[in-house]
Amino acid sequence: MRTIDLDRFMGLFDRYTELRLHRSNSICVRVDNGCITQNTPINNGGVSARTFSGGCWGFAALPEADDASIGAVVEKAAENAALLAGRSDRAFVELPSSPADISRDLSSGSRELSGRELMDFIMAVDSRIAKRYPELTARTINLRVREEEKKLVTSDGSRLYSLVPGYSIYVIMATEHDGEPVHLLESCTGLGRLCEAFREPGDLFDMLDWQHEHLMKKAEGVYTKTGTRQCVLSPHVTGLLAHEAIGHTTEADIVRGGSVAGDGLGEKVASHLITLVDFACEAYGEICPSPVFIDDEGVSANDALLIEDGVLKGFMHSRESAAFFDVPPTGNARAAGYADEPIIRMRNTAILPGESTLDEIIGSVDDGYYLMRTGCGQADSTGEFMVGVTLGYEIKKGRLGRAIRETTTSGNAFKVLGTVTSVSNDMYWWCGLCGKKQMIPVGMGGPAIKCMMTIGGR
């Protein structure tokens, strides 16, 4: 893909046009109780073009990337845009321009493990779990390596080449207590090659020991007391809350659709301790888990400041939404695959660190809970959320107490952030998948925070 010269086709552009080559390859391996139940390579790639005319977008895509296919999608996208514009009464919109020319290869020139090598790796991890923790009733390991490569040119002068690899490992351990099943999932996700993050299966053993230890404590755990409680959220939980319940409400297309954030611009919406940013590609001198250097509309990607010192400062934008709000585009238009049109998506959303240590925060709680890991959750454009908690502990007189069984938290995210009285000085990132119309990798992160949360009971 890198050697294909897209500039040769720019002579076919007669109005604003984006031309994108996009390839996504991955290998997924799964082991259940010592048996390989999945070993699936997934390859998805092709070419697409998008043209803007008369306030309407025309889009076309093909799974081949030869000269004939590239020329065909450019022609068809222009034809589709003209057809829609001829049937629309939309007013003329001039799209803002923010061109850039960037080439980034994050593969370090290394080769990822083959399917056979990935199976050997995951089976070694499974064997260690089986031998070290014989009391487990079930175990599952999911391993996925991925690589996304893009090449893009636009009629206003943007050029991008990027190659971004990543990996994820999910381990589920299960046991029984008093006849009831108890399980715990732990994950390890990151940017780059798996073979560089983990030289050998033994590099995962500390994580497995940590997971098993907390599973056993959870099996002996107690149920939470229903009601509004003082809680300390781990960075993992903070990141999910920032993404699901705050981030989506500040995506400009959701704002235009009636998001609760729409009327709050310039208003205080959270504690003065809260600053929330959607980072484009770097944070604190390091590459983020899901870096976007130029978005899929060819816009130079910039950090989007969403909340600053508790005040709502802005939204995440595409070219079209930026034109509507009369602000610069932020580079948040992303497409999951070659056959997908770019839509406004988060990249790496995080609450920024504060000044307290985690020990100080826990020590300040007389009676509450430390929520460490989450499971499934949901949120809507009002900021209302419900999230499952899969691991946590009581806090009694400033010390961690008994583990808790699975529970749920719910409420309005902006109101919850309004109760924040402490923010830790550390920062933790993890990578997940966001399913807004298209499944796409995103980064989530943050510090630990102390706040008031509504918690369910047994």
Protein Blocks (a to p, Z undefined) as FASTA:
>chain_A
ZZpcfklmmmmpgbdcddddddddddddddeehiafbdcddddddddddddeehiacddd
dfbfcfklmmmmmmmmmmmmmmmmmmccbdcdddddddddddddfklopacddfklmmmm
mmmmmmmmmmmmmmbgbdcddddddddddddddfkopacddddddddddddddddeehia
cddddddddedjfklmpmbfklmmmmmmmmmmmmmmmmmmccddeddddddddfklmmmm
mmmmmmmmmgfklmmnopaklmmgoiafbdfkbccdddfkbgghiacfbdcfbdckopac
ddddfbgghiafbdcddfklmmmnopacehlaccfblkbccddddfbdcddddfbcfklm
mmmpmbdcddfbdcdddddfkopacdddfbdcddeehiacddddddddeddfklmmmmpc
bdcfbdcddddddfehiacddddeddddddddddddZZ
